[in-house]
Amino acid sequence: MRKARVTLLAMAALLCATPAAAVTPDRLFQPVGVWPAVGAALLRAWDALPAPPATWRAALLPAAAVGEPGRGRLVYGIPLTPSEGIYIRNPGEVWTTTEVIAALREAARLVRVRHPGGFDLVVGDIAMRGGGGFRPHKTHQTGLDADLRYYQTGIEPGDYSYHFVTEANFDTPRVWALLQALIEIDAADRIFMDVRHQRRLFQYATGELGLSRDDLYPILSYPHGGSRKDALVRHVRGHHNHLHVRFRAPLAHAVGALFTIDEAVTAQRELDLEELGRFDHVVRRGDTLGAIASLHAVDLGELRRWNHLGKRSILRPGKVIVVRRGSGGADDETMIP
Ligand SMILES: [Zn+2]
């Protein structure tokens, strides 16, 4: 967050150089040479301030998408919560940002308005609290990727169980309405959908809706090769039974640019320790317990104890290592008379 502080100082410096400052009487200005010293003093004073609790920062800063969908984090994310028109399949795995939540709710509402019948938008995985990798996904790491169920015919509105998608039960008008809604609210950066479903949408749009091939060119990569990258909807294997939307979230990206991945981990860890009393480190390939201890600035022995691990325990990728607030070590105890 030092970057943020430097940005603030730069903005203050810029303000001093505005026309408003230029018309102030000359005697208010110090010789130019004094300003770098004032700047440095301000920066030192700022750094000396006690850090505000992480919960304050989380309340003040919007959720931040840090890094790439396939290697990133979500800082100060919020969970999608149940609302009219949305069904959440895995409540623990829908951490995201306000922009994504607003877009999902509005898209679900528009589909229900245009095609009454009470069908909810069924939301699968988005991201874990704090983002990062989780199985079986390669992306979904920054809170901006969401898996959605295709609308299906032949089932009751309240039926959220799993149904294999077939040609016969693919609800083309509603899936088209969802796509149209996402386009209208300019919410999607890209959408992954099996080319066979793209063909169904293409035939529906050119047939019943009377759209032209040119109209559809920027929307569907079908028929010009199912995975054309300049179309919004692309074919990526594994998207026959659910579609995947990567949301545009300018605010989350802007705040995310203030953090490196390591700073993101630290910021979320401080919040989790305050709010939950624990932080879950998900083991990645190449992690060692020693490296995890030093990354989170805790004692290796304590880390072993919290996780009931012996010296020979093997860390497998995907395993959760619990990090708690350290006891501060023996130094504190020796201070007690
Ligand atoms: Zn996905």
Residues whose N, C-alpha, C, O or C-beta is under 5 A from the ligand:
A	BS01	ZN	D147 H244
